[in-house]
Amino acid sequence: MSKLVAAVAALVAVLAVALPGAFASQEATPGVTRGTVKIGATFPLSGSGAVYAPIAAGMQAYFAYINASPRRRPFGRRIQFIVYDDQYPNNLPLSLQLTRRLVEQDRVFATVGSLGTEPQQLVRPYMNQRRVPQLYVSTGATMWGAQHRRFPWTIGWQPDYQSEGRAYGDEIRRRQPNARIAVLYSNDDYGRDYLRGFERGIANANPRIVAREAFEPGSSVTGNVVRLRQSGANTFLILAIPTPTITAIVTAYRIGWRPQLYVNSVSATDTFFSIAASNAGSPDAVRGAISTSYLKDPASPAYARDRTVRLYRSILRNHGPQGANPNNGLYFYGMAKAHTFVQTLRRAGRNPTRGSVMRAARTIRLNSPWLLPRTRIHSRPRNPFPISTVRLIRWNGQHFEEFGPLIRTR
């Protein structure tokens, strides 16, 4: 009997070591099973920031499209995408609280596409301490690439704000050598990031900033615009999120100020410009406004027959929210980002880990059909800025038109 007990004890000891190893592929990496990959994100789905909600809806729709066909799924796995409403920009601590819920309770594999410079900056130390990928954040803050050594588990996606700001400065220096510039910017890391790039673009040149107005997020910008007009500026640069941008455009038009308008890409979409024109009572309020783009514009006649734009419209119709406006470029942005994640997940291997997906994101080379022609996604370990090409665009009263050459920002 003693020999039998000893034998059973030995068998139990062996199984205690062997069985966890046998199931390690399913249990070692949170959020990954043989059939699914669970990811999450925080987005403003309510409040003033809800104008960004179509990004999350576009991502959801694209993942539904991927899940609908076994051949599209990365190594056969469905993608489960959990989205929580963090009410950005009105409740920054909530973003961290909900991210912790995603990681510790939902046990997601990674967060993908979470929105907002300030909330994602707040979340970043936690994600890096836990070694959870914070992938393709929906913000172009320069820090995501510039500080990659300190925060290796975080990566951006779109062109960084400083590079975009510099593109506007370069354009004004070339085409408006005598410009007198008024700048309205959000008094936070988001707005100041853009402004630093713009100042570099016009450095040591004739165009000069004659007036600046910073506003606190959530506050009215009407008074700021009135004061900027008094500077005599003939060029107006707006560096803000959509709601204050629309207010600034409408205010400038109503008080009779007609400067050359520049608007950062975050707020320069067909939807937002159409709202501004409607609120101002005239398409002239935004006609001729200049911004930048790196994605195809689903509202532009130039891409009406483009294969990817047609696919986008089909996905939005079949998997998106009922009544979604296909001309809203934020749905397109969401799908483009979701496509990048799917390709990254494929490159992470048949049995992906958090480490392998992070390595894939930092070394990806992808000719994405969602980007402008002749551009690509290319991230390198020492220079993790996945998209570094933009083109200037001008609003013609109905849609944006691309002009000028492609601009390599990095």
C-alpha positions in Angstrom: 0.0 0.0 0.0 2.8 2.4 0.9 4.3 1.8 -2.6 0.9 2.5 -4.2 0.5 5.8 -2.2 4.0 6.8 -3.2 3.3 6.0 -6.8 0.1 8.0 -6.8 1.8 10.9 -5.1 4.5 10.8 -7.7 1.9 10.8 -10.5 0.1 13.8 -8.9 3.4 15.7 -8.7 4.1 15.0 -12.4 0.6 16.1 -13.5 0.9 19.2 -11.4 3.9 20.2 -13.5 2.8 18.7 -16.8 -0.9 19.8 -17.0 -0.3 23.6 -16.6 2.3 23.3 -19.4 -0.2 21.5 -21.6 -2.7 24.3 -21.3 -0.2 27.1 -21.2 -1.0 28.2 -24.8 -4.6 29.0 -23.7 -4.0 30.4 -20.2 -0.6 32.1 -20.3 -1.7 35.0 -22.4 -4.9 36.7 -21.1 -7.6 37.3 -23.7 -6.4 34.7 -26.1 -8.0 31.3 -26.6 -8.0 28.9 -29.6 -11.1 30.6 -31.0 -11.0 34.3 -29.8 -8.9 37.3 -29.1 -10.4 39.7 -26.6 -9.4 43.4 -26.9 -10.8 46.6 -25.5 -10.9 50.4 -25.6 -12.3 53.5 -24.0 -14.1 56.1 -26.1 -16.4 59.0 -25.4 -19.8 57.6 -26.2 -21.7 60.3 -24.4 -21.2 64.0 -23.6 -19.4 66.6 -25.7 -16.8 64.1 -26.9 -19.3 61.7 -28.4 -18.6 63.2 -31.8 -15.7 60.7 -31.8 -18.0 57.7 -31.1 -18.1 56.8 -34.9 -14.4 55.7 -34.6 -15.4 52.9 -32.1 -18.4 52.0 -34.2 -16.2 51.8 -37.3 -13.8 49.5 -35.5 -16.7 47.3 -34.3 -18.1 47.1 -37.8 -14.8 46.0 -39.3 -14.2 43.4 -36.6 -17.7 42.0 -37.3 -16.8 41.8 -41.0 -13.7 39.9 -40.1 -15.5 37.6 -37.7 -18.2 36.8 -40.4 -15.8 34.7 -42.5 -13.4 32.0 -41.2 -10.9 32.8 -43.9 -10.6 36.4 -42.7 -10.0 35.6 -39.1 -6.4 35.8 -37.9 -5.5 32.1 -37.5 -9.2 31.3 -37.2 -9.8 33.5 -34.1 -12.8 35.8 -33.7 -12.0 39.3 -32.4 -14.1 40.3 -29.4 -14.0 44.1 -28.9 -15.2 45.6 -25.6 -15.8 49.4 -25.6 -16.5 51.4 -22.5 -17.7 55.0 -22.3 -15.2 57.2 -20.5 -17.0 60.5 -21.2 -13.8 62.2 -22.5 -12.9 65.0 -22.1 -15.0 65.5 -19.0 -13.9 62.7 -16.7 -10.2 61.8 -17.0 -10.0 59.5 -14.0 -12.8 57.4 -15.5 -10.5 56.4 -18.4 -8.0 54.9 -16.0 -10.8 53.2 -14.0 -12.3 51.6 -17.1 -8.9 50.6 -18.5 -8.2 48.8 -15.2 -11.5 47.1 -15.6 -10.6 45.9 -19.1 -7.2 44.6 -17.9 -8.1 43.1 -14.5 -11.7 42.0 -14.9 -12.3 41.5 -18.6 -8.7 40.3 -19.0 -8.2 41.7 -22.4 -5.2 40.8 -24.5 -4.6 44.5 -25.3 -6.3 47.8 -25.6 -6.6 49.0 -29.2 -7.5 52.5 -30.4 -8.5 54.1 -27.1 -9.0 57.8 -27.6 -7.7 61.1 -26.2 -4.3 62.5 -25.5 -4.8 63.3 -21.8 -6.6 60.1 -20.8 -4.2 57.8 -22.7 -1.3 59.7 -21.1 -2.9 59.0 -17.7 -3.4 55.3 -18.6 0.1 54.8 -20.1 2.1 54.2 -16.9 -0.4 51.6 -15.7 -0.4 49.7 -19.0 3.4 49.7 -19.2 3.8 48.5 -15.6 1.4 45.6 -16.3 3.1 45.0 -19.7 -0.2 45.1 -21.5 -0.1 46.5 -25.1 -1.6 49.9 -25.5 -1.9 49.7 -29.3 -2.6 52.3 -31.9 -4.1 54.9 -29.6 -6.5 57.3 -31.3 -4.4 60.4 -30.7 -1.5 61.8 -32.6 0.5 63.0 -29.6 4.1 63.0 -30.4 5.0 61.4 -27.1 3.7 58.0 -28.2 6.7 57.6 -30.5 9.2 60.0 -29.0 9.0 58.4 -25.5 8.9 54.8 -26.7 12.0 53.8 -24.7 10.3 54.8 -21.4 7.0 53.3 -22.4 7.7 50.3 -24.7 4.2 48.9 -24.4 2.5 52.0 -26.0 2.4 52.9 -29.7 0.5 55.5 -31.7 -0.8 55.1 -35.2 -1.7 58.4 -37.1 0.9 61.1 -38.0 2.1 62.9 -34.9 0.8 66.3 -34.0 4.1 68.1 -34.1 4.8 66.8 -37.6 1.3 67.9 -38.7 1.8 71.4 -37.2 5.1 71.7 -38.9 3.4 70.9 -42.3 1.1 73.9 -41.8 4.0 76.2 -40.9 5.9 75.0 -44.0 2.8 75.7 -46.2 2.3 79.2 -44.8 6.0 80.0 -45.2 5.9 79.0 -48.9 2.6 80.4 -50.0 1.9 83.3 -47.6 5.3 84.8 -46.9 3.7 87.9 -45.4 1.1 86.1 -43.2 0.1 87.6 -39.9 -1.1 84.6 -38.0 -3.6 84.2 -35.1 -3.6 81.0 -33.2 -6.4 79.4 -31.1 -5.2 76.4 -29.2 -6.4 74.1 -26.5 -4.4 74.7 -23.3 -3.3 71.1 -22.8 -0.7 68.7 -24.1 -2.9 68.1 -27.2 -3.0 71.8 -28.2 0.6 72.6 -27.2 1.9 69.6 -29.1 0.5 71.0 -32.3 1.7 74.5 -31.6 5.3 73.4 -31.0 5.3 71.8 -34.4 3.8 74.8 -36.1 6.3 77.2 -34.5 9.1 75.0 -35.9 7.5 75.2 -39.4 7.6 79.0 -39.5 10.9 79.4 -37.6 13.3 82.0 -39.1 10.8 83.0 -41.8 8.7 86.1 -42.5 5.3 84.8 -41.5 4.8 85.5 -37.8 2.3 84.9 -35.1 0.8 88.2 -34.1 -1.7 86.8 -31.5 -2.3 83.6 -29.5 -5.3 82.6 -27.4 -5.3 79.5 -25.3 -8.5 78.1 -23.9 -9.2 75.6 -21.3 -10.9 72.4 -22.5 -14.7 72.6 -22.1 -14.7 76.4 -22.0 -16.3 78.8 -24.5 -13.9 80.1 -27.2 -16.2 82.9 -28.5 -14.3 85.7 -26.6 -10.9 84.2 -27.7 -11.9 84.5 -31.3 -13.1 88.1 -30.9 -9.8 89.1 -29.4 -7.8 87.3 -32.1 -9.7 89.3 -34.8 -8.5 92.5 -33.2 -4.9 91.6 -33.9 -5.3 92.3 -37.6 -4.3 88.7 -38.5 -5.0 87.5 -42.1 -4.4 83.8 -41.2 -6.2 81.9 -38.5 -4.9 78.5 -37.2 -7.2 76.5 -35.0 -5.7 73.7 -32.9 -8.6 72.1 -31.0 -11.1 69.2 -30.9 -14.2 69.4 -33.0 -16.7 71.2 -30.7 -14.6 74.3 -30.0 -13.4 74.3 -33.6 -16.9 74.5 -34.9 -17.7 77.3 -32.5 -14.5 79.2 -33.5 -15.3 79.0 -37.2 -18.9 80.1 -36.8 -17.9 83.0 -34.5 -15.2 84.2 -36.9 -17.7 84.3 -39.8 -20.4 86.0 -37.9 -18.2 88.8 -36.7 -17.0 89.4 -40.3 -13.5 88.0 -40.0 -12.4 86.3 -43.2 -8.8 85.1 -42.7 -7.2 82.2 -44.5 -8.3 79.3 -42.3 -6.1 76.3 -41.2 -7.7 73.6 -39.1 -5.9 70.6 -37.5 -6.9 67.2 -39.0 -8.6 65.9 -35.9 -11.4 68.5 -36.5 -11.3 68.7 -40.3 -13.8 66.2 -41.5 -16.7 66.5 -43.9 -19.1 66.1 -41.1 -17.6 68.8 -38.8 -17.2 71.3 -41.7 -20.7 70.7 -42.8 -22.0 71.4 -39.3 -19.9 74.6 -39.1 -21.2 75.8 -42.5 -24.8 75.0 -41.4 -24.4 76.8 -38.0 -22.8 79.8 -39.7 -25.6 79.9 -42.3 -23.1 79.9 -45.2 -20.7 77.5 -46.9 -18.3 80.4 -47.1 -17.6 80.0 -43.4 -15.2 77.1 -44.2 -14.7 77.4 -47.9 -11.0 77.3 -48.7 -10.0 76.0 -45.2 -6.7 73.9 -45.3 -5.9 70.8 -43.3 -4.0 67.6 -43.8 -5.0 64.0 -44.5 -3.4 60.6 -44.7 -6.5 58.5 -45.3 -8.7 58.2 -48.4 -11.8 60.4 -48.1 -15.0 58.4 -48.5 -16.9 61.6 -49.2 -14.7 62.7 -52.1 -15.7 62.0 -55.7 -12.0 61.2 -56.3 -12.5 57.9 -54.4 -16.0 57.1 -55.4 -14.9 54.0 -57.3 -12.0 53.1 -55.1 -12.1 49.4 -54.1 -11.4 50.0 -50.4 -13.9 52.8 -50.2 -16.6 50.6 -51.7 -15.7 47.9 -49.2 -15.9 50.4 -46.4 -19.4 51.4 -47.5 -20.5 47.8 -47.7 -19.1 47.0 -44.2 -20.8 50.1 -42.7 -24.1 49.2 -44.4 -24.0 45.5 -43.3 -22.3 45.8 -39.9 -22.4 49.4 -38.8 -25.0 51.4 -36.8 -28.3 51.8 -38.5 -28.4 55.1 -40.4 -24.7 55.7 -40.2 -23.5 58.4 -42.6 -20.9 56.9 -44.9 -19.4 60.3 -45.6 -18.4 60.6 -41.9 -14.7 60.0 -42.2 -14.5 58.9 -38.5 -16.1 55.6 -39.4 -13.5 55.2 -42.1 -10.7 56.1 -39.7 -12.0 53.4 -37.3 -12.0 50.7 -39.9 -8.6 51.7 -41.2 -7.2 51.3 -37.7 -9.0 48.0 -37.1 -7.5 46.7 -40.4 -4.0 47.6 -39.1 -4.6 45.7 -35.9 -5.8 42.6 -37.7 -2.7 42.7 -39.9 -0.5 43.2 -36.8 -2.2 40.3 -35.1 -1.4 38.0 -38.0 2.2 39.0 -37.8 2.2 38.2 -34.1 2.1 34.5 -34.9 -0.3 31.6 -34.6 0.0 31.6 -30.8 0.2 35.4 -30.1 1.5 36.7 -26.9 1.5 40.3 -25.6 5.2 40.5 -26.4 4.9 39.1 -29.9 2.1 41.5 -30.8 4.1 44.4 -29.5 7.1 43.4 -31.5 4.9 43.1 -34.6 3.5 46.6 -34.1 7.0 48.1 -33.7 8.3 46.4 -36.9 5.3 46.4 -39.2 5.5 47.2 -42.9 2.1 47.4 -44.5 0.8 48.8 -47.8 -2.6 49.6 -46.3 -5.3 50.2 -49.0 -7.0 52.6 -46.5 -4.2 55.2 -46.7 -3.6 57.7 -49.5 -2.0 56.2 -52.6 1.8 55.8 -52.4 1.8 55.8 -48.7 2.3 52.9 -46.2 2.5 52.0 -42.6 6.0 51.5 -41.5 7.1 51.3 -37.9 10.7 50.7 -36.7 12.0 49.9 -33.2 13.9 53.2 -33.0 11.3 55.2 -34.8 7.8 53.9 -33.9 5.6 56.3 -35.9 3.5 54.0 -38.0 2.1 56.6 -40.4 4.5 59.4 -41.4 3.1 60.8 -44.6 0.4 63.4 -45.1 -1.0 65.5 -47.9 -2.6 69.0 -47.7 -6.3 69.2 -48.4 -8.6 72.1 -49.0 -12.4 72.3 -48.4 -14.2 73.4 -51.6 -17.6 73.9 -50.0 -18.8 70.4 -50.4 -15.8 68.1 -49.8 -12.0 68.1 -49.5 -9.6 68.2 -52.4 -6.0 67.0 -52.1 -3.3 69.4 -53.4 0.4 69.5 -53.4 2.9 66.6 -53.0 3.0 64.0 -50.4 4.8 65.3 -47.3 7.2 62.9 -45.5 6.9 64.0 -41.9 9.6 61.8 -40.4 
